[in-house]
Amino acid sequence: MGEPKVIYETNYLFSKSSFWRGFGSVLNLPGNFYEFNTSKTEEEADQKALTSDWQNVGKDIRDAQKKFVKQNLKKLCLK
């Protein structure tokens, strides 16, 4: 059993877009089509964005460490 697959986002504070959302927004005359991630305060939004950013940094470090160990297993004498 491996660790659970977690997908971290780098666009936390932005609206999610796709082809169909873009197409729908063309037909949306009132202009209220997109919903953005909301927070009660600016500080809460910053906290959420920073948490997401650091989770991405941690994931990058873990991925790089796994790749390094895999490529250098024999040199490191790790089994």
PDB file with one MODEL, atoms N, CA, C and O in Angstrom:
MODEL        1
ATOM      1  N   MET A   1       0.832  -1.180   0.000  1.00  0.00           N
ATOM      2  CA  MET A   1       0.000   0.000   0.000  1.00  0.00           C
ATOM      3  C   MET A   1       0.882   1.251   0.000  1.00  0.00           C
ATOM      4  O   MET A   1       1.702   1.428   0.900  1.00  0.00           O
ATOM      5  N   GLY A   2       0.723   2.096  -0.978  1.00  0.00           N
ATOM      6  CA  GLY A   2       1.505   3.319  -1.064  1.00  0.00           C
ATOM      7  C   GLY A   2       0.786   4.482  -0.397  1.00  0.00           C
ATOM      8  O   GLY A   2      -0.322   4.353   0.122  1.00  0.00           O
ATOM      9  N   GLU A   3       1.456   5.605  -0.434  1.00  0.00           N
ATOM     10  CA  GLU A   3       0.830   6.788   0.146  1.00  0.00           C
ATOM     11  C   GLU A   3      -0.292   7.272  -0.753  1.00  0.00           C
ATOM     12  O   GLU A   3      -0.236   7.081  -1.968  1.00  0.00           O
ATOM     13  N   PRO A   4      -1.318   7.899  -0.172  1.00  0.00           N
ATOM     14  CA  PRO A   4      -2.457   8.343  -0.982  1.00  0.00           C
ATOM     15  C   PRO A   4      -2.044   9.408  -1.992  1.00  0.00           C
ATOM     16  O   PRO A   4      -1.168  10.233  -1.730  1.00  0.00           O
ATOM     17  N   LYS A   5      -2.684   9.371  -3.132  1.00  0.00           N
ATOM     18  CA  LYS A   5      -2.401  10.336  -4.196  1.00  0.00           C
ATOM     19  C   LYS A   5      -3.101  11.654  -3.871  1.00  0.00           C
ATOM     20  O   LYS A   5      -4.330  11.714  -3.831  1.00  0.00           O
ATOM     21  N   VAL A   6      -2.322  12.703  -3.640  1.00  0.00           N
ATOM     22  CA  VAL A   6      -2.865  14.024  -3.343  1.00  0.00           C
ATOM     23  C   VAL A   6      -2.427  14.967  -4.448  1.00  0.00           C
ATOM     24  O   VAL A   6      -1.252  15.005  -4.813  1.00  0.00           O
ATOM     25  N   ILE A   7      -3.361  15.718  -4.974  1.00  0.00           N
ATOM     26  CA  ILE A   7      -3.043  16.682  -6.022  1.00  0.00           C
ATOM     27  C   ILE A   7      -3.128  18.077  -5.432  1.00  0.00           C
ATOM     28  O   ILE A   7      -4.190  18.516  -4.991  1.00  0.00           O
ATOM     29  N   TYR A   8      -1.990  18.774  -5.430  1.00  0.00           N
ATOM     30  CA  TYR A   8      -1.956  20.133  -4.912  1.00  0.00           C
ATOM     31  C   TYR A   8      -2.164  21.104  -6.057  1.00  0.00           C
ATOM     32  O   TYR A   8      -1.747  20.842  -7.185  1.00  0.00           O
ATOM     33  N   GLU A   9      -2.799  22.211  -5.772  1.00  0.00           N
ATOM     34  CA  GLU A   9      -3.102  23.193  -6.807  1.00  0.00           C
ATOM     35  C   GLU A   9      -2.207  24.419  -6.665  1.00  0.00           C
ATOM     36  O   GLU A   9      -1.890  24.842  -5.553  1.00  0.00           O
ATOM     37  N   THR A  10      -1.809  24.977  -7.785  1.00  0.00           N
ATOM     38  CA  THR A  10      -1.020  26.202  -7.760  1.00  0.00           C
ATOM     39  C   THR A  10      -1.871  27.422  -8.074  1.00  0.00           C
ATOM     40  O   THR A  10      -1.404  28.556  -7.966  1.00  0.00           O
ATOM     41  N   ASN A  11      -3.101  27.192  -8.458  1.00  0.00           N
ATOM     42  CA  ASN A  11      -3.991  28.289  -8.832  1.00  0.00           C
ATOM     43  C   ASN A  11      -5.140  28.390  -7.838  1.00  0.00           C
ATOM     44  O   ASN A  11      -6.301  28.517  -8.227  1.00  0.00           O
ATOM     45  N   TYR A  12      -4.810  28.333  -6.566  1.00  0.00           N
ATOM     46  CA  TYR A  12      -5.823  28.206  -5.533  1.00  0.00           C
ATOM     47  C   TYR A  12      -6.860  29.335  -5.540  1.00  0.00           C
ATOM     48  O   TYR A  12      -8.049  29.077  -5.352  1.00  0.00           O
ATOM     49  N   LEU A  13      -6.435  30.554  -5.750  1.00  0.00           N
ATOM     50  CA  LEU A  13      -7.344  31.700  -5.635  1.00  0.00           C
ATOM     51  C   LEU A  13      -8.044  32.053  -6.945  1.00  0.00           C
ATOM     52  O   LEU A  13      -8.787  33.033  -7.000  1.00  0.00           O
ATOM     53  N   PHE A  14      -7.819  31.279  -7.986  1.00  0.00           N
ATOM     54  CA  PHE A  14      -8.382  31.607  -9.282  1.00  0.00           C
ATOM     55  C   PHE A  14      -9.549  30.705  -9.640  1.00  0.00           C
ATOM     56  O   PHE A  14      -9.706  29.615  -9.091  1.00  0.00           O
ATOM     57  N   SER A  15     -10.346  31.169 -10.551  1.00  0.00           N
ATOM     58  CA  SER A  15     -11.473  30.396 -11.049  1.00  0.00           C
ATOM     59  C   SER A  15     -10.971  29.212 -11.856  1.00  0.00           C
ATOM     60  O   SER A  15      -9.949  29.301 -12.537  1.00  0.00           O
ATOM     61  N   LYS A  16     -11.693  28.107 -11.775  1.00  0.00           N
ATOM     62  CA  LYS A  16     -11.364  26.925 -12.573  1.00  0.00           C
ATOM     63  C   LYS A  16     -11.957  27.129 -13.966  1.00  0.00           C
ATOM     64  O   LYS A  16     -13.121  27.506 -14.101  1.00  0.00           O
ATOM     65  N   SER A  17     -11.162  26.883 -14.988  1.00  0.00           N
ATOM     66  CA  SER A  17     -11.655  27.121 -16.333  1.00  0.00           C
ATOM     67  C   SER A  17     -11.529  25.861 -17.181  1.00  0.00           C
ATOM     68  O   SER A  17     -10.746  24.961 -16.874  1.00  0.00           O
ATOM     69  N   SER A  18     -12.294  25.818 -18.224  1.00  0.00           N
ATOM     70  CA  SER A  18     -12.250  24.734 -19.198  1.00  0.00           C
ATOM     71  C   SER A  18     -12.845  25.282 -20.494  1.00  0.00           C
ATOM     72  O   SER A  18     -13.322  26.416 -20.547  1.00  0.00           O
ATOM     73  N   PHE A  19     -12.808  24.475 -21.509  1.00  0.00           N
ATOM     74  CA  PHE A  19     -13.374  24.901 -22.788  1.00  0.00           C
ATOM     75  C   PHE A  19     -14.851  25.243 -22.632  1.00  0.00           C
ATOM     76  O   PHE A  19     -15.299  26.292 -23.094  1.00  0.00           O
ATOM     77  N   TRP A  20     -15.614  24.355 -21.978  1.00  0.00           N
ATOM     78  CA  TRP A  20     -17.059  24.555 -21.858  1.00  0.00           C
ATOM     79  C   TRP A  20     -17.398  25.746 -20.976  1.00  0.00           C
ATOM     80  O   TRP A  20     -18.377  26.446 -21.238  1.00  0.00           O
ATOM     81  N   ARG A  21     -16.608  25.990 -19.936  1.00  0.00           N
ATOM     82  CA  ARG A  21     -16.854  27.177 -19.102  1.00  0.00           C
ATOM     83  C   ARG A  21     -16.590  28.444 -19.911  1.00  0.00           C
ATOM     84  O   ARG A  21     -17.325  29.425 -19.807  1.00  0.00           O
ATOM     85  N   GLY A  22     -15.535  28.408 -20.715  1.00  0.00           N
ATOM     86  CA  GLY A  22     -15.239  29.557 -21.570  1.00  0.00           C
ATOM     87  C   GLY A  22     -16.332  29.790 -22.597  1.00  0.00           C
ATOM     88  O   GLY A  22     -16.728  30.928 -22.848  1.00  0.00           O
ATOM     89  N   PHE A  23     -16.812  28.718 -23.183  1.00  0.00           N
ATOM     90  CA  PHE A  23     -17.897  28.812 -24.154  1.00  0.00           C
ATOM     91  C   PHE A  23     -19.159  29.351 -23.491  1.00  0.00           C
ATOM     92  O   PHE A  23     -19.850  30.195 -24.060  1.00  0.00           O
ATOM     93  N   GLY A  24     -19.461  28.861 -22.281  1.00  0.00           N
ATOM     94  CA  GLY A  24     -20.637  29.333 -21.551  1.00  0.00           C
ATOM     95  C   GLY A  24     -20.524  30.795 -21.164  1.00  0.00           C
ATOM     96  O   GLY A  24     -21.525  31.511 -21.121  1.00  0.00           O
ATOM     97  N   SER A  25     -19.305  31.240 -20.882  1.00  0.00           N
ATOM     98  CA  SER A  25     -19.140  32.638 -20.479  1.00  0.00           C
ATOM     99  C   SER A  25     -19.418  33.591 -21.638  1.00  0.00           C
ATOM    100  O   SER A  25     -19.806  34.738 -21.414  1.00  0.00           O
ATOM    101  N   VAL A  26     -19.227  33.133 -22.867  1.00  0.00           N
ATOM    102  CA  VAL A  26     -19.528  33.961 -24.041  1.00  0.00           C
ATOM    103  C   VAL A  26     -21.030  34.244 -24.102  1.00  0.00           C
ATOM    104  O   VAL A  26     -21.452  35.331 -24.500  1.00  0.00           O
ATOM    105  N   LEU A  27     -21.824  33.261 -23.706  1.00  0.00           N
ATOM    106  CA  LEU A  27     -23.281  33.392 -23.761  1.00  0.00           C
ATOM    107  C   LEU A  27     -23.866  34.048 -22.507  1.00  0.00           C
ATOM    108  O   LEU A  27     -25.069  34.299 -22.448  1.00  0.00           O
ATOM    109  N   ASN A  28     -23.042  34.322 -21.525  1.00  0.00           N
ATOM    110  CA  ASN A  28     -23.504  34.860 -20.252  1.00  0.00           C
ATOM    111  C   ASN A  28     -23.501  36.393 -20.281  1.00  0.00           C
ATOM    112  O   ASN A  28     -22.467  37.018 -20.048  1.00  0.00           O
ATOM    113  N   LEU A  29     -24.625  36.975 -20.559  1.00  0.00           N
ATOM    114  CA  LEU A  29     -24.708  38.433 -20.659  1.00  0.00           C
ATOM    115  C   LEU A  29     -24.636  39.153 -19.317  1.00  0.00           C
ATOM    116  O   LEU A  29     -24.043  40.231 -19.265  1.00  0.00           O
ATOM    117  N   PRO A  30     -25.203  38.627 -18.218  1.00  0.00           N
ATOM    118  CA  PRO A  30     -25.106  39.346 -16.946  1.00  0.00           C
ATOM    119  C   PRO A  30     -23.684  39.444 -16.408  1.00  0.00           C
ATOM    120  O   PRO A  30     -23.394  40.336 -15.610  1.00  0.00           O
ATOM    121  N   GLY A  31     -22.786  38.544 -16.826  1.00  0.00           N
ATOM    122  CA  GLY A  31     -21.396  38.642 -16.401  1.00  0.00           C
ATOM    123  C   GLY A  31     -21.097  38.020 -15.052  1.00  0.00           C
ATOM    124  O   GLY A  31     -20.071  38.344 -14.455  1.00  0.00           O
ATOM    125  N   ASN A  32     -21.939  37.149 -14.550  1.00  0.00           N
ATOM    126  CA  ASN A  32     -21.705  36.539 -13.239  1.00  0.00           C
ATOM    127  C   ASN A  32     -21.413  35.053 -13.362  1.00  0.00           C
ATOM    128  O   ASN A  32     -21.795  34.282 -12.482  1.00  0.00           O
ATOM    129  N   PHE A  33     -20.757  34.637 -14.409  1.00  0.00           N
ATOM    130  CA  PHE A  33     -20.560  33.220 -14.698  1.00  0.00           C
ATOM    131  C   PHE A  33     -19.488  32.586 -13.816  1.00  0.00           C
ATOM    132  O   PHE A  33     -19.674  31.477 -13.314  1.00  0.00           O
ATOM    133  N   TYR A  34     -18.384  33.271 -13.626  1.00  0.00           N
ATOM    134  CA  TYR A  34     -17.260  32.681 -12.895  1.00  0.00           C
ATOM    135  C   TYR A  34     -17.422  32.838 -11.394  1.00  0.00           C
ATOM    136  O   TYR A  34     -17.838  33.880 -10.889  1.00  0.00           O
ATOM    137  N   GLU A  35     -17.072  31.751 -10.697  1.00  0.00           N
ATOM    138  CA  GLU A  35     -17.032  31.790  -9.232  1.00  0.00           C
ATOM    139  C   GLU A  35     -15.584  31.622  -8.813  1.00  0.00           C
ATOM    140  O   GLU A  35     -14.904  30.708  -9.277  1.00  0.00           O
ATOM    141  N   PHE A  36     -15.111  32.493  -7.943  1.00  0.00           N
ATOM    142  CA  PHE A  36     -13.747  32.418  -7.462  1.00  0.00           C
ATOM    143  C   PHE A  36     -13.744  31.811  -6.071  1.00  0.00           C
ATOM    144  O   PHE A  36     -14.739  31.876  -5.348  1.00  0.00           O
ATOM    145  N   ASN A  37     -12.604  31.214  -5.702  1.00  0.00           N
ATOM    146  CA  ASN A  37     -12.469  30.712  -4.344  1.00  0.00           C
ATOM    147  C   ASN A  37     -12.539  31.910  -3.411  1.00  0.00           C
ATOM    148  O   ASN A  37     -11.812  32.887  -3.590  1.00  0.00           O
ATOM    149  N   THR A  38     -13.402  31.835  -2.425  1.00  0.00           N
ATOM    150  CA  THR A  38     -13.604  32.980  -1.551  1.00  0.00           C
ATOM    151  C   THR A  38     -13.124  32.682  -0.149  1.00  0.00           C
ATOM    152  O   THR A  38     -13.065  31.528   0.276  1.00  0.00           O
ATOM    153  N   SER A  39     -12.790  33.722   0.550  1.00  0.00           N
ATOM    154  CA  SER A  39     -12.401  33.659   1.950  1.00  0.00           C
ATOM    155  C   SER A  39     -13.060  34.835   2.651  1.00  0.00           C
ATOM    156  O   SER A  39     -13.400  35.837   2.023  1.00  0.00           O
ATOM    157  N   LYS A  40     -13.235  34.701   3.958  1.00  0.00           N
ATOM    158  CA  LYS A  40     -13.889  35.767   4.722  1.00  0.00           C
ATOM    159  C   LYS A  40     -13.021  37.012   4.828  1.00  0.00           C
ATOM    160  O   LYS A  40     -13.531  38.133   4.840  1.00  0.00           O
ATOM    161  N   THR A  41     -11.702  36.815   4.904  1.00  0.00           N
ATOM    162  CA  THR A  41     -10.795  37.957   5.032  1.00  0.00           C
ATOM    163  C   THR A  41      -9.605  37.776   4.081  1.00  0.00           C
ATOM    164  O   THR A  41      -9.368  36.688   3.556  1.00  0.00           O
ATOM    165  N   GLU A  42      -8.871  38.864   3.878  1.00  0.00           N
ATOM    166  CA  GLU A  42      -7.660  38.785   3.063  1.00  0.00           C
ATOM    167  C   GLU A  42      -6.630  37.878   3.719  1.00  0.00           C
ATOM    168  O   GLU A  42      -5.910  37.147   3.039  1.00  0.00           O
ATOM    169  N   GLU A  43      -6.566  37.929   5.046  1.00  0.00           N
ATOM    170  CA  GLU A  43      -5.610  37.108   5.774  1.00  0.00           C
ATOM    171  C   GLU A  43      -5.910  35.619   5.579  1.00  0.00           C
ATOM    172  O   GLU A  43      -4.994  34.811   5.427  1.00  0.00           O
ATOM    173  N   GLU A  44      -7.191  35.266   5.586  1.00  0.00           N
ATOM    174  CA  GLU A  44      -7.579  33.872   5.374  1.00  0.00           C
ATOM    175  C   GLU A  44      -7.211  33.428   3.957  1.00  0.00           C
ATOM    176  O   GLU A  44      -6.734  32.310   3.758  1.00  0.00           O
ATOM    177  N   ALA A  45      -7.432  34.299   2.981  1.00  0.00           N
ATOM    178  CA  ALA A  45      -7.070  33.972   1.595  1.00  0.00           C
ATOM    179  C   ALA A  45      -5.556  33.775   1.475  1.00  0.00           C
ATOM    180  O   ALA A  45      -5.096  32.836   0.825  1.00  0.00           O
ATOM    181  N   ASP A  46      -4.783  34.668   2.109  1.00  0.00           N
ATOM    182  CA  ASP A  46      -3.329  34.537   2.088  1.00  0.00           C
ATOM    183  C   ASP A  46      -2.887  33.241   2.756  1.00  0.00           C
ATOM    184  O   ASP A  46      -1.996  32.550   2.262  1.00  0.00           O
ATOM    185  N   GLN A  47      -3.518  32.918   3.883  1.00  0.00           N
ATOM    186  CA  GLN A  47      -3.186  31.681   4.609  1.00  0.00           C
ATOM    187  C   GLN A  47      -3.425  30.465   3.718  1.00  0.00           C
ATOM    188  O   GLN A  47      -2.579  29.574   3.634  1.00  0.00           O
ATOM    189  N   LYS A  48      -4.569  30.431   3.062  1.00  0.00           N
ATOM    190  CA  LYS A  48      -4.892  29.295   2.183  1.00  0.00           C
ATOM    191  C   LYS A  48      -3.904  29.201   1.019  1.00  0.00           C
ATOM    192  O   LYS A  48      -3.441  28.113   0.678  1.00  0.00           O
ATOM    193  N   ALA A  49      -3.585  30.344   0.415  1.00  0.00           N
ATOM    194  CA  ALA A  49      -2.661  30.343  -0.721  1.00  0.00           C
ATOM    195  C   ALA A  49      -1.257  29.925  -0.290  1.00  0.00           C
ATOM    196  O   ALA A  49      -0.604  29.148  -0.987  1.00  0.00           O
ATOM    197  N   LEU A  50      -0.786  30.431   0.847  1.00  0.00           N
ATOM    198  CA  LEU A  50       0.544  30.068   1.334  1.00  0.00           C
ATOM    199  C   LEU A  50       0.615  28.598   1.713  1.00  0.00           C
ATOM    200  O   LEU A  50       1.615  27.933   1.442  1.00  0.00           O
ATOM    201  N   THR A  51      -0.433  28.090   2.332  1.00  0.00           N
ATOM    202  CA  THR A  51      -0.476  26.669   2.682  1.00  0.00           C
ATOM    203  C   THR A  51      -0.384  25.823   1.423  1.00  0.00           C
ATOM    204  O   THR A  51       0.379  24.858   1.370  1.00  0.00           O
ATOM    205  N   SER A  52      -1.154  26.183   0.417  1.00  0.00           N
ATOM    206  CA  SER A  52      -1.119  25.456  -0.846  1.00  0.00           C
ATOM    207  C   SER A  52       0.270  25.535  -1.483  1.00  0.00           C
ATOM    208  O   SER A  52       0.776  24.536  -1.993  1.00  0.00           O
ATOM    209  N   ASP A  53       0.881  26.712  -1.455  1.00  0.00           N
ATOM    210  CA  ASP A  53       2.216  26.880  -2.030  1.00  0.00           C
ATOM    211  C   ASP A  53       3.238  25.983  -1.331  1.00  0.00           C
ATOM    212  O   ASP A  53       4.028  25.308  -1.991  1.00  0.00           O
ATOM    213  N   TRP A  54       3.223  25.973   0.008  1.00  0.00           N
ATOM    214  CA  TRP A  54       4.194  25.167   0.745  1.00  0.00           C
ATOM    215  C   TRP A  54       3.927  23.675   0.594  1.00  0.00           C
ATOM    216  O   TRP A  54       4.862  22.875   0.636  1.00  0.00           O
ATOM    217  N   GLN A  55       2.669  23.289   0.418  1.00  0.00           N
ATOM    218  CA  GLN A  55       2.376  21.886   0.133  1.00  0.00           C
ATOM    219  C   GLN A  55       2.982  21.482  -1.201  1.00  0.00           C
ATOM    220  O   GLN A  55       3.487  20.368  -1.343  1.00  0.00           O
ATOM    221  N   ASN A  56       2.933  22.383  -2.182  1.00  0.00           N
ATOM    222  CA  ASN A  56       3.556  22.115  -3.481  1.00  0.00           C
ATOM    223  C   ASN A  56       5.071  22.019  -3.361  1.00  0.00           C
ATOM    224  O   ASN A  56       5.688  21.163  -3.995  1.00  0.00           O
ATOM    225  N   VAL A  57       5.676  22.883  -2.559  1.00  0.00           N
ATOM    226  CA  VAL A  57       7.123  22.829  -2.345  1.00  0.00           C
ATOM    227  C   VAL A  57       7.498  21.488  -1.713  1.00  0.00           C
ATOM    228  O   VAL A  57       8.451  20.838  -2.142  1.00  0.00           O
ATOM    229  N   GLY A  58       6.747  21.082  -0.696  1.00  0.00           N
ATOM    230  CA  GLY A  58       7.016  19.804  -0.044  1.00  0.00           C
ATOM    231  C   GLY A  58       6.892  18.637  -1.002  1.00  0.00           C
ATOM    232  O   GLY A  58       7.710  17.718  -0.970  1.00  0.00           O
ATOM    233  N   LYS A  59       5.884  18.664  -1.851  1.00  0.00           N
ATOM    234  CA  LYS A  59       5.694  17.597  -2.838  1.00  0.00           C
ATOM    235  C   LYS A  59       6.864  17.567  -3.810  1.00  0.00           C
ATOM    236  O   LYS A  59       7.351  16.489  -4.151  1.00  0.00           O
ATOM    237  N   ASP A  60       7.321  18.725  -4.261  1.00  0.00           N
ATOM    238  CA  ASP A  60       8.464  18.776  -5.174  1.00  0.00           C
ATOM    239  C   ASP A  60       9.713  18.186  -4.520  1.00  0.00           C
ATOM    240  O   ASP A  60      10.460  17.447  -5.162  1.00  0.00           O
ATOM    241  N   ILE A  61       9.939  18.508  -3.252  1.00  0.00           N
ATOM    242  CA  ILE A  61      11.105  17.981  -2.541  1.00  0.00           C
ATOM    243  C   ILE A  61      11.005  16.463  -2.386  1.00  0.00           C
ATOM    244  O   ILE A  61      11.987  15.754  -2.608  1.00  0.00           O
ATOM    245  N   ARG A  62       9.822  15.956  -2.004  1.00  0.00           N
ATOM    246  CA  ARG A  62       9.633  14.506  -1.868  1.00  0.00           C
ATOM    247  C   ARG A  62       9.847  13.802  -3.208  1.00  0.00           C
ATOM    248  O   ARG A  62      10.499  12.760  -3.266  1.00  0.00           O
ATOM    249  N   ASP A  63       9.299  14.371  -4.280  1.00  0.00           N
ATOM    250  CA  ASP A  63       9.463  13.777  -5.608  1.00  0.00           C
ATOM    251  C   ASP A  63      10.935  13.759  -6.030  1.00  0.00           C
ATOM    252  O   ASP A  63      11.414  12.768  -6.581  1.00  0.00           O
ATOM    253  N   ALA A  64      11.647  14.855  -5.770  1.00  0.00           N
ATOM    254  CA  ALA A  64      13.067  14.927  -6.130  1.00  0.00           C
ATOM    255  C   ALA A  64      13.880  13.921  -5.313  1.00  0.00           C
ATOM    256  O   ALA A  64      14.795  13.292  -5.844  1.00  0.00           O
ATOM    257  N   GLN A  65      13.560  13.767  -4.042  1.00  0.00           N
ATOM    258  CA  GLN A  65      14.269  12.810  -3.184  1.00  0.00           C
ATOM    259  C   GLN A  65      14.046  11.386  -3.666  1.00  0.00           C
ATOM    260  O   GLN A  65      14.993  10.603  -3.734  1.00  0.00           O
ATOM    261  N   LYS A  66      12.807  11.038  -4.001  1.00  0.00           N
ATOM    262  CA  LYS A  66      12.502   9.693  -4.506  1.00  0.00           C
ATOM    263  C   LYS A  66      13.238   9.427  -5.820  1.00  0.00           C
ATOM    264  O   LYS A  66      13.779   8.341  -6.027  1.00  0.00           O
ATOM    265  N   LYS A  67      13.252  10.418  -6.695  1.00  0.00           N
ATOM    266  CA  LYS A  67      13.930  10.264  -7.981  1.00  0.00           C
ATOM    267  C   LYS A  67      15.431  10.100  -7.778  1.00  0.00           C
ATOM    268  O   LYS A  67      16.056   9.277  -8.446  1.00  0.00           O
ATOM    269  N   PHE A  68      16.017  10.871  -6.864  1.00  0.00           N
ATOM    270  CA  PHE A  68      17.445  10.793  -6.586  1.00  0.00           C
ATOM    271  C   PHE A  68      17.807   9.422  -6.042  1.00  0.00           C
ATOM    272  O   PHE A  68      18.773   8.807  -6.495  1.00  0.00           O
ATOM    273  N   VAL A  69      17.036   8.936  -5.070  1.00  0.00           N
ATOM    274  CA  VAL A  69      17.313   7.624  -4.482  1.00  0.00           C
ATOM    275  C   VAL A  69      17.184   6.536  -5.536  1.00  0.00           C
ATOM    276  O   VAL A  69      18.010   5.624  -5.584  1.00  0.00           O
ATOM    277  N   LYS A  70      16.166   6.617  -6.379  1.00  0.00           N
ATOM    278  CA  LYS A  70      15.961   5.611  -7.424  1.00  0.00           C
ATOM    279  C   LYS A  70      17.134   5.584  -8.402  1.00  0.00           C
ATOM    280  O   LYS A  70      17.578   4.511  -8.812  1.00  0.00           O
ATOM    281  N   GLN A  71      17.638   6.763  -8.775  1.00  0.00           N
ATOM    282  CA  GLN A  71      18.728   6.843  -9.738  1.00  0.00           C
ATOM    283  C   GLN A  71      20.080   6.466  -9.126  1.00  0.00           C
ATOM    284  O   GLN A  71      20.984   6.036  -9.842  1.00  0.00           O
ATOM    285  N   ASN A  72      20.219   6.625  -7.809  1.00  0.00           N
ATOM    286  CA  ASN A  72      21.515   6.417  -7.157  1.00  0.00           C
ATOM    287  C   ASN A  72      21.488   5.317  -6.105  1.00  0.00           C
ATOM    288  O   ASN A  72      22.315   5.321  -5.193  1.00  0.00           O
ATOM    289  N   LEU A  73      20.568   4.388  -6.209  1.00  0.00           N
ATOM    290  CA  LEU A  73      20.399   3.346  -5.196  1.00  0.00           C
ATOM    291  C   LEU A  73      21.664   2.529  -4.995  1.00  0.00           C
ATOM    292  O   LEU A  73      22.064   2.276  -3.858  1.00  0.00           O
ATOM    293  N   LYS A  74      22.292   2.117  -6.071  1.00  0.00           N
ATOM    294  CA  LYS A  74      23.509   1.300  -5.955  1.00  0.00           C
ATOM    295  C   LYS A  74      24.669   2.097  -5.381  1.00  0.00           C
ATOM    296  O   LYS A  74      25.446   1.569  -4.585  1.00  0.00           O
ATOM    297  N   LYS A  75      24.798   3.352  -5.771  1.00  0.00           N
ATOM    298  CA  LYS A  75      25.886   4.194  -5.270  1.00  0.00           C
ATOM    299  C   LYS A  75      25.722   4.490  -3.786  1.00  0.00           C
ATOM    300  O   LYS A  75      26.709   4.617  -3.061  1.00  0.00           O
ATOM    301  N   LEU A  76      24.467   4.600  -3.333  1.00  0.00           N
ATOM    302  CA  LEU A  76      24.202   4.954  -1.937  1.00  0.00           C
ATOM    303  C   LEU A  76      24.168   3.737  -1.013  1.00  0.00           C
ATOM    304  O   LEU A  76      24.126   3.891   0.207  1.00  0.00           O
ATOM    305  N   CYS A  77      24.185   2.544  -1.575  1.00  0.00           N
ATOM    306  CA  CYS A  77      24.113   1.298  -0.800  1.00  0.00           C
ATOM    307  C   CYS A  77      22.840   1.239   0.042  1.00  0.00           C
ATOM    308  O   CYS A  77      22.866   0.736   1.165  1.00  0.00           O
ATOM    309  N   LEU A  78      21.755   1.738  -0.477  1.00  0.00           N
ATOM    310  CA  LEU A  78      20.471   1.690   0.224  1.00  0.00           C
ATOM    311  C   LEU A  78      19.654   0.548  -0.359  1.00  0.00           C
ATOM    312  O   LEU A  78      19.582   0.378  -1.577  1.00  0.00           O
ATOM    313  N   LYS A  79      19.041  -0.230   0.519  1.00  0.00           N
ATOM    314  CA  LYS A  79      18.198  -1.325   0.031  1.00  0.00           C
ATOM    315  C   LYS A  79      16.944  -1.423   0.836  1.00  0.00           C
ATOM    316  O   LYS A  79      16.108  -2.287   0.574  1.00  0.00           O
TER     317      LYS A  79
ENDMDL
END
